[in-house]
């Protein structure tokens, strides 16, 4: 195998703007080795391909830059598929570089021969084959371009075995691949502005695309001029600071009572960087009645989650929002009552879900409130569990001006949080990285922890322990189905594993949770892993889940009559 080919590949990727390569070492030196020797690349060796792919996804979500995942043919590629589907879901700019068995073995029982293109068809922006060394640098640069432009996503470069045996000729490089940005035509902007100007009860919805495009400041300026409350999808959290008085939490499954009245009361919605996926639509029964305007860089986003929008704006989220703001008239006085109502709902949610005396029945909420106080600058990495869904509900957990958040996409793969965390921590620039997950999720992501320990990446693992898989147990219990298989008869010794890696693990009582998190912050700051395990009961269910999935109905305190003391509050 020619080291020249992999050196050329490393040079090309570095020149195109890539900085980090995740992967496992292969039988013979390959791309990971070339990256390790390259002055402009950082090579991160991992213990499992699935975990490495999750790290790459998390790293890309924080940096916004293209990230490389080095894989081998066959099982390594297949092992990474689940995480790569998740990467596509959150529009992470990833370049997967894999190999292919010799041509003589294709379809003839070649060792580890598998149709990787067929496996990748559901989640790739482009799949490029390199039959010879001469096509190598073109394919790699093309993959970077396709991963960052249009709808960002996963590009795959499959390098034939024969190409790795060749000699890659010298190629001219062009510098970092630029992200191309565009705005809609003026007539389309004016048409959309007309729809927004006619709104009586406007709502601005920010999705993951708004956050990825850095559209937060432009979106807030638009909301202030338009006179609209702002809500986000789960992936859109962090696009704007959640302490801003216009921000009313998240929509759908993650709407905190009584803030679902804001989403359901809107007559016009401007959705920026969101395809209005299923979890965003949950409980939003009036969504098909609103006048919808969408801004997105992907034409497939328009009408993908519901009826066709009244106006569809294809372009960069930040620049398009700025152009649209300039076309809007000043805030209409007719929206004052709507804004006052949204302000009251926001104030009631704050009083209902941050009251210290109301947390005793919910250790999960107690832990999240303490997390916000003790680690306000943390990058929070979320998972797919039951009790940890509390962390998606504002103001139970808040993403402040100094905070960041990383979430799985619509696939919501279990174990994503722990597996992605080392990649996030590498990009977090010294800020603490906190994983919020369940006991099932942390077990599924365990193979990422040795990487964190080896690299001295301090992590805080906030684990809500319900002794098994809470989601299926909740749904089975609701219909009277057997739930025994959802309980762990023999949990993995996660705490012992963390300690064996040089970290600390504690299971504090309710009153000791703040002290445990302070200690965890110190431990993580020293480059070690800190696990804080919180015992939670089956009834400690987040409000969105209770509202949408349980027949007993919404939590009483959440839907209590609005606090009359805030009725005369100032409009937001």
Secondary structure, DSSP 8 states (H G I E B T S, - for coil): --HHHHHHHHHHHHHTT--EEEE---SS--HHHHHHT-TT-EEEE-S-HHHHHHHHHHHHHHH-S-EEEE--TTHHHHHHHHHHHHHHHTT--EEEEEEE--GGGTTTT-TT---HHHHHTTTEEEEEEE-SGGGHHHHHHHHHHHHHSSS--EEEEEEEHHHHTS---------S---------HHHHHHHHHHHHT-SSEEEEE-HHHHHTT-HHHHHHHHHHHT-EEEE-TTTTTSS-TTSTTEEEE-GGG--TTTHHHHHH-SEEEEES----HHHHTT-TTGGGSEEEEEES-GGGTTSSSS--SEEEES-HHHHHHHHHHHS-S--GGGHHHHHHHHHHHHHHHHHHS-GGG-TT-HHHHHHHHHHHH-TT-EEEE-S-SGGGGGGSTTTS---TT-EEE---TT--TTHHHHHHHHHHHHSTT--EEEEEEHHHHHHTGGGHHHHHHTT--EEEEEEE-SB-HHHHHHHHHTT---GGGB-SS---HHHHHHHTT-EEE---GGGHHHHHHHHHHHHHTT-EEEEEEE--TT---HHHHHHH-TT-S-GGGGS---GGGTT----
